[in-house]
Amino acid sequence: MIVAGLQKLAKRKGPYDINPGLLDYLTMDTYAFPAGHASRAAMLSKFFLNHLVLAIPLRILLVLWALCVGFSRVMIGRHHITDVLSGFVFGYLQFRLVELIWMSSNTCQMLISIW
């Protein structure tokens, strides 16, 4: 929702030459800044890197996956490079927000036991 709100505020169109189709309007994918796929990939990879114990090769693959998701959006012509880079930044900021409100399992169990 944060990215969709930012896209509605910025109203920056992507570099594509064709007009967005009906499906693009239904999925709110009409604006390009910031790149939603890149922000979600950055947030998810940062979350997994922080919360899962992974071997070094898996960590590298996770970071490469996030980069490939972001730059594939540039390669298919849906976003400018600055859209993707800002998507990575907003994804990191979303991760920090999730970490800020994240509750431990003990806190969750205590809250459930109250009900």
LOPAMAR-275565 format. One record per residue: z, y, x of N, C-alpha, C, O in turn; residue in one letter. Coordinates in steps of 0.1 Angstrom, whole numbers, always signed. Layout:
N
+-------+---------+--------+-------+----------+---------+-------+---------+--------+-------+---------+--------+------+
!  n.up ! n.north ! n.east ! ca.up ! ca.north ! ca.east !  c.up ! c.north ! c.east !  o.up ! o.north ! o.east ! type !
+-------+---------+--------+-------+----------+---------+-------+---------+--------+-------+---------+--------+------+
!     Z !       Y !      X !     Z !        Y !       X !     Z !       Y !      X !     Z !       Y !      X !    A !
...
+-------+---------+--------+-------+----------+---------+-------+---------+--------+-------+---------+--------+------+
END
This chain:
115
+-------+---------+--------+-------+----------+---------+-------+---------+--------+-------+---------+--------+------+
!  n.up ! n.north ! n.east ! ca.up ! ca.north ! ca.east !  c.up ! c.north ! c.east !  o.up ! o.north ! o.east ! type !
+-------+---------+--------+-------+----------+---------+-------+---------+--------+-------+---------+--------+------+
!    +0 !     -12 !     +8 !    +0 !       +0 !      +0 !    +0 !     +13 !     +9 !    -6 !     +23 !     +5 !    M !
!    +6 !     +12 !    +20 !    +7 !      +23 !     +29 !    -7 !     +27 !    +34 !   -12 !     +38 !    +34 !    I !
!   -15 !     +16 !    +38 !   -28 !      +19 !     +43 !   -37 !     +23 !    +32 !   -46 !     +32 !    +34 !    V !
!   -36 !     +18 !    +20 !   -44 !      +22 !      +8 !   -41 !     +37 !     +5 !   -50 !     +44 !     +2 !    A !
!   -28 !     +41 !     +6 !   -25 !      +55 !      +3 !   -31 !     +64 !    +14 !   -36 !     +75 !    +11 !    G !
!   -30 !     +60 !    +26 !   -36 !      +68 !     +37 !   -51 !     +69 !    +36 !   -57 !     +79 !    +39 !    L !
!   -57 !     +58 !    +31 !   -72 !      +58 !     +30 !   -76 !     +68 !    +18 !   -85 !     +75 !    +20 !    Q !
!   -68 !     +68 !     +8 !   -71 !      +78 !      -3 !   -68 !     +92 !     +1 !   -75 !    +101 !     -4 !    K !
!   -58 !     +94 !    +10 !   -56 !     +108 !     +15 !   -67 !    +113 !    +24 !   -72 !    +124 !    +23 !    L !
!   -71 !    +104 !    +34 !   -81 !     +108 !     +44 !   -95 !    +108 !    +38 !  -103 !    +117 !    +42 !    A !
!   -98 !     +99 !    +29 !  -111 !      +98 !     +23 !  -123 !     +98 !    +33 !  -133 !    +104 !    +31 !    K !
!  -121 !     +91 !    +45 !  -131 !      +90 !     +55 !  -140 !     +78 !    +52 !  -135 !     +67 !    +51 !    R !
!  -152 !     +80 !    +51 !  -162 !      +70 !     +49 !  -165 !     +62 !    +62 !  -163 !     +67 !    +73 !    K !
!  -169 !     +50 !    +60 !  -172 !      +41 !     +72 !  -186 !     +45 !    +77 !  -193 !     +53 !    +71 !    G !
!  -190 !     +38 !    +88 !  -203 !      +41 !     +94 !  -215 !     +34 !    +87 !  -226 !     +36 !    +91 !    P !
!  -212 !     +26 !    +77 !  -223 !      +18 !     +70 !  -233 !     +27 !    +63 !  -229 !     +38 !    +59 !    Y !
!  -245 !     +23 !    +62 !  -256 !      +31 !     +56 !  -257 !     +28 !    +41 !  -263 !     +36 !    +34 !    D !
!  -252 !     +17 !    +37 !  -253 !      +14 !     +23 !  -240 !     +18 !    +15 !  -230 !     +19 !    +21 !    I !
!  -242 !     +21 !     +2 !  -231 !      +25 !      -6 !  -222 !     +12 !     -9 !  -227 !      +1 !    -10 !    N !
!  -209 !     +14 !    -10 !  -200 !       +3 !     -13 !  -204 !      -3 !    -27 !  -208 !      +4 !    -36 !    P !
!  -202 !     -16 !    -28 !  -206 !      -23 !     -40 !  -194 !     -23 !    -50 !  -183 !     -17 !    -47 !    G !
!  -196 !     -30 !    -61 !  -186 !      -30 !     -71 !  -173 !     -37 !    -66 !  -162 !     -33 !    -69 !    L !
!  -175 !     -48 !    -59 !  -164 !      -55 !     -53 !  -155 !     -47 !    -44 !  -143 !     -48 !    -43 !    L !
!  -162 !     -38 !    -36 !  -155 !      -29 !     -27 !  -146 !     -19 !    -35 !  -135 !     -16 !    -31 !    D !
!  -151 !     -15 !    -47 !  -143 !       -6 !     -55 !  -131 !     -13 !    -61 !  -121 !      -7 !    -63 !    Y !
!  -133 !     -25 !    -65 !  -123 !      -33 !     -71 !  -112 !     -36 !    -61 !  -100 !     -37 !    -65 !    L !
!  -115 !     -39 !    -49 !  -105 !      -42 !     -39 !  -101 !     -30 !    -31 !   -94 !     -32 !    -21 !    T !
!  -104 !     -18 !    -35 !  -100 !       -6 !     -29 !  -104 !      -5 !    -15 !   -97 !      +1 !     -7 !    M !
!  -116 !     -10 !    -12 !  -121 !       -9 !      +2 !  -133 !      +0 !     +3 !  -144 !      -3 !     +8 !    D !
!  -131 !     +12 !     -2 !  -142 !      +22 !      -2 !  -141 !     +32 !    +10 !  -151 !     +38 !    +14 !    T !
!  -129 !     +34 !    +15 !  -127 !      +43 !     +26 !  -123 !     +35 !    +39 !  -119 !     +24 !    +39 !    Y !
!  -126 !     +41 !    +51 !  -125 !      +34 !     +63 !  -113 !     +38 !    +72 !  -109 !     +29 !    +80 !    A !
!  -107 !     +49 !    +70 !   -96 !      +53 !     +78 !   -82 !     +52 !    +71 !   -81 !     +58 !    +60 !    F !
!   -73 !     +45 !    +77 !   -73 !      +35 !     +88 !   -78 !     +22 !    +84 !   -78 !     +19 !    +72 !    P !
!   -81 !     +13 !    +93 !   -87 !       +0 !     +90 !   -75 !      -9 !    +86 !   -66 !     -12 !    +93 !    A !
!   -77 !     -14 !    +73 !   -66 !      -22 !     +67 !   -65 !     -36 !    +74 !   -54 !     -41 !    +76 !    G !
!   -77 !     -42 !    +77 !   -77 !      -55 !     +84 !   -69 !     -54 !    +98 !   -62 !     -63 !   +101 !    H !
!   -72 !     -43 !   +105 !   -66 !      -42 !    +118 !   -51 !     -39 !   +117 !   -44 !     -44 !   +125 !    A !
!   -47 !     -32 !   +107 !   -33 !      -29 !    +105 !   -25 !     -42 !   +102 !   -14 !     -44 !   +107 !    S !
!   -31 !     -50 !    +93 !   -24 !      -62 !     +89 !   -24 !     -72 !   +101 !   -14 !     -79 !   +102 !    R !
!   -35 !     -73 !   +108 !   -35 !      -82 !    +120 !   -25 !     -78 !   +130 !   -18 !     -86 !   +136 !    A !
!   -24 !     -65 !   +133 !   -14 !      -60 !    +143 !    +0 !     -63 !   +138 !    +8 !     -67 !   +146 !    A !
!    +3 !     -60 !   +125 !   +16 !      -62 !    +120 !   +20 !     -77 !   +120 !   +31 !     -80 !   +124 !    M !
!   +11 !     -85 !   +116 !   +13 !     -100 !    +116 !   +15 !    -105 !   +130 !   +24 !    -113 !   +132 !    L !
!    +7 !    -102 !   +139 !    +8 !     -107 !    +153 !   +21 !    -102 !   +159 !   +28 !    -110 !   +166 !    S !
!   +25 !     -89 !   +157 !   +37 !      -84 !    +163 !   +49 !     -91 !   +157 !   +59 !     -94 !   +164 !    K !
!   +48 !     -94 !   +144 !   +59 !     -101 !    +137 !   +61 !    -115 !   +143 !   +72 !    -119 !   +146 !    F !
!   +50 !    -122 !   +144 !   +50 !     -136 !    +150 !   +55 !    -136 !   +164 !   +63 !    -144 !   +169 !    F !
!   +51 !    -126 !   +172 !   +55 !     -125 !    +186 !   +70 !    -123 !   +187 !   +76 !    -127 !   +196 !    L !
!   +76 !    -115 !   +177 !   +90 !     -113 !    +178 !   +99 !    -124 !   +172 !  +110 !    -126 !   +177 !    N !
!   +94 !    -131 !   +162 !  +102 !     -140 !    +155 !   +99 !    -155 !   +158 !  +107 !    -163 !   +153 !    H !
!   +89 !    -158 !   +165 !   +86 !     -172 !    +168 !   +87 !    -174 !   +183 !   +83 !    -166 !   +191 !    L !
!   +92 !    -186 !   +187 !   +92 !     -189 !    +201 !   +79 !    -196 !   +204 !   +76 !    -208 !   +200 !    V !
!   +70 !    -189 !   +211 !   +57 !     -194 !    +214 !   +54 !    -195 !   +229 !   +60 !    -187 !   +236 !    L !
!   +46 !    -205 !   +233 !   +42 !     -206 !    +247 !   +33 !    -194 !   +250 !   +27 !    -188 !   +241 !    A !
!   +32 !    -191 !   +263 !   +24 !     -180 !    +267 !    +9 !    -181 !   +263 !    +4 !    -171 !   +258 !    I !
!    +3 !    -193 !   +263 !   -11 !     -193 !    +259 !   -12 !    -190 !   +244 !   -22 !    -184 !   +240 !    P !
!    -3 !    -194 !   +236 !    -3 !     -191 !    +221 !    -1 !    -176 !   +219 !    -6 !    -170 !   +210 !    L !
!    +8 !    -170 !   +227 !   +10 !     -155 !    +226 !    -3 !    -148 !   +229 !    -7 !    -138 !   +222 !    R !
!   -10 !    -152 !   +240 !   -23 !     -146 !    +243 !   -33 !    -148 !   +232 !   -40 !    -138 !   +229 !    I !
!   -34 !    -160 !   +226 !   -43 !     -162 !    +215 !   -40 !    -154 !   +203 !   -49 !    -149 !   +196 !    L !
!   -27 !    -152 !   +201 !   -23 !     -143 !    +189 !   -28 !    -129 !   +191 !   -33 !    -123 !   +182 !    L !
!   -26 !    -124 !   +203 !   -30 !     -110 !    +206 !   -45 !    -109 !   +206 !   -51 !     -99 !   +200 !    V !
!   -52 !    -119 !   +211 !   -67 !     -119 !    +211 !   -72 !    -120 !   +196 !   -82 !    -114 !   +193 !    L !
!   -65 !    -128 !   +188 !   -69 !     -129 !    +174 !   -68 !    -115 !   +167 !   -78 !    -111 !   +160 !    W !
!   -58 !    -108 !   +170 !   -56 !      -94 !    +163 !   -67 !     -85 !   +168 !   -73 !     -77 !   +161 !    A !
!   -70 !     -85 !   +181 !   -80 !      -77 !    +187 !   -94 !     -81 !   +181 !  -102 !     -72 !   +178 !    L !
!   -97 !     -93 !   +180 !  -109 !      -98 !    +174 !  -111 !     -94 !   +160 !  -122 !     -90 !   +155 !    C !
!  -100 !     -94 !   +152 !  -101 !      -90 !    +138 !  -104 !     -75 !   +137 !  -113 !     -71 !   +130 !    V !
!   -98 !     -67 !   +146 !  -100 !      -53 !    +145 !  -115 !     -49 !   +150 !  -121 !     -42 !   +143 !    G !
!  -119 !     -55 !   +161 !  -132 !      -51 !    +166 !  -143 !     -57 !   +159 !  -154 !     -53 !   +160 !    F !
!  -141 !     -68 !   +152 !  -151 !      -74 !    +143 !  -155 !     -64 !   +132 !  -166 !     -64 !   +127 !    S !
!  -145 !     -56 !   +128 !  -148 !      -46 !    +117 !  -157 !     -35 !   +122 !  -165 !     -30 !   +115 !    R !
!  -156 !     -32 !   +135 !  -165 !      -23 !    +141 !  -179 !     -29 !   +143 !  -189 !     -23 !   +140 !    V !
!  -179 !     -41 !   +147 !  -192 !      -48 !    +149 !  -200 !     -50 !   +137 !  -213 !     -50 !   +137 !    M !
!  -194 !     -52 !   +125 !  -201 !      -54 !    +113 !  -204 !     -41 !   +106 !  -211 !     -40 !    +96 !    I !
!  -200 !     -30 !   +112 !  -203 !      -17 !    +107 !  -195 !     -11 !    +96 !  -199 !      -2 !    +89 !    G !
!  -183 !     -17 !    +94 !  -174 !      -12 !     +83 !  -165 !      -1 !    +88 !  -160 !      +7 !    +79 !    R !
!  -162 !      +0 !   +101 !  -153 !      +10 !    +106 !  -158 !     +16 !   +119 !  -165 !     +10 !   +126 !    H !
!  -153 !     +29 !   +121 !  -154 !      +35 !    +134 !  -143 !     +29 !   +143 !  -134 !     +23 !   +139 !    H !
!  -145 !     +30 !   +156 !  -135 !      +25 !    +166 !  -122 !     +32 !   +164 !  -111 !     +26 !   +165 !    I !
!  -122 !     +45 !   +160 !  -109 !      +52 !    +158 !  -102 !     +47 !   +145 !   -90 !     +48 !   +145 !    T !
!  -110 !     +43 !   +136 !  -103 !      +37 !    +124 !   -96 !     +24 !   +128 !   -84 !     +22 !   +123 !    D !
!  -101 !     +16 !   +136 !   -95 !       +4 !    +140 !   -83 !      +7 !   +149 !   -72 !      +0 !   +147 !    V !
!   -84 !     +16 !   +158 !   -73 !      +19 !    +167 !   -61 !     +25 !   +159 !   -50 !     +22 !   +162 !    L !
!   -64 !     +33 !   +149 !   -54 !      +39 !    +141 !   -48 !     +28 !   +132 !   -36 !     +28 !   +129 !    S !
!   -56 !     +18 !   +128 !   -51 !       +7 !    +120 !   -41 !      -1 !   +128 !   -31 !      -6 !   +123 !    G !
!   -44 !      -3 !   +141 !   -34 !      -10 !    +150 !   -21 !      -2 !   +151 !   -11 !      -8 !   +150 !    F !
!   -22 !     +11 !   +152 !   -10 !      +19 !    +153 !    -2 !     +18 !   +140 !   +10 !     +16 !   +140 !    V !
!    -9 !     +20 !   +129 !    -2 !      +19 !    +116 !    +4 !      +5 !   +113 !   +14 !      +3 !   +107 !    F !
!    -3 !      -5 !   +118 !    +2 !      -19 !    +117 !   +15 !     -20 !   +125 !   +25 !     -27 !   +120 !    G !
!   +16 !     -15 !   +137 !   +28 !      -15 !    +145 !   +39 !      -7 !   +137 !   +51 !     -12 !   +137 !    Y !
!   +36 !      +4 !   +132 !   +46 !      +12 !    +124 !   +51 !      +4 !   +112 !   +62 !      +5 !   +108 !    L !
!   +42 !      -3 !   +105 !   +46 !      -11 !     +94 !   +55 !     -22 !    +99 !   +65 !     -26 !    +92 !    Q !
!   +52 !     -28 !   +110 !   +61 !      -38 !    +116 !   +75 !     -32 !   +118 !   +85 !     -39 !   +115 !    F !
!   +76 !     -20 !   +124 !   +89 !      -14 !    +126 !   +96 !     -12 !   +113 !  +108 !     -13 !   +113 !    R !
!   +89 !      -8 !   +103 !   +95 !       -6 !     +90 !  +101 !     -19 !    +84 !  +112 !     -19 !    +79 !    L !
!   +93 !     -30 !    +86 !   +98 !      -43 !     +81 !  +110 !     -47 !    +89 !  +120 !     -52 !    +84 !    V !
!  +110 !     -45 !   +102 !  +122 !      -48 !    +111 !  +134 !     -39 !   +107 !  +145 !     -44 !   +108 !    E !
!  +132 !     -27 !   +102 !  +142 !      -18 !     +99 !  +150 !     -24 !    +86 !  +162 !     -23 !    +85 !    L !
!  +142 !     -29 !    +77 !  +148 !      -33 !     +64 !  +151 !     -48 !    +64 !  +155 !     -54 !    +54 !    I !
!  +147 !     -55 !    +75 !  +149 !      -70 !     +75 !  +164 !     -74 !    +74 !  +172 !     -67 !    +81 !    W !
!  +167 !     -84 !    +66 !  +181 !      -88 !     +65 !  +182 !    -102 !    +72 !  +173 !    -110 !    +71 !    M !
!  +194 !    -104 !    +78 !  +196 !     -117 !     +84 !  +198 !    -128 !    +73 !  +201 !    -124 !    +61 !    S !
!  +197 !    -140 !    +76 !  +199 !     -151 !     +67 !  +213 !    -151 !    +61 !  +216 !    -154 !    +49 !    S !
!  +223 !    -147 !    +69 !  +237 !     -146 !     +65 !  +239 !    -136 !    +54 !  +245 !    -138 !    +44 !    N !
!  +232 !    -124 !    +56 !  +233 !     -114 !     +46 !  +226 !    -118 !    +33 !  +231 !    -115 !    +22 !    T !
!  +215 !    -125 !    +34 !  +208 !     -129 !     +22 !  +216 !    -139 !    +14 !  +217 !    -139 !     +2 !    C !
!  +223 !    -149 !    +22 !  +231 !     -159 !     +15 !  +243 !    -152 !     +8 !  +247 !    -156 !     -3 !    Q !
!  +249 !    -142 !    +15 !  +260 !     -135 !      +9 !  +256 !    -128 !     -4 !  +263 !    -128 !    -14 !    M !
!  +244 !    -121 !     -4 !  +239 !     -114 !     -16 !  +236 !    -124 !    -27 !  +239 !    -121 !    -39 !    L !
!  +231 !    -136 !    -24 !  +228 !     -146 !     -34 !  +241 !    -151 !    -40 !  +241 !    -154 !    -52 !    I !
!  +250 !    -153 !    -31 !  +263 !     -159 !     -36 !  +271 !    -150 !    -46 !  +278 !    -154 !    -54 !    S !
!  +268 !    -137 !    -44 !  +275 !     -127 !     -53 !  +270 !    -129 !    -67 !  +277 !    -127 !    -77 !    I !
!  +257 !    -132 !    -69 !  +251 !     -134 !     -83 !  +255 !    -147 !    -87 !  +252 !    -151 !    -99 !    W !
+-------+---------+--------+-------+----------+---------+-------+---------+--------+-------+---------+--------+------+
END
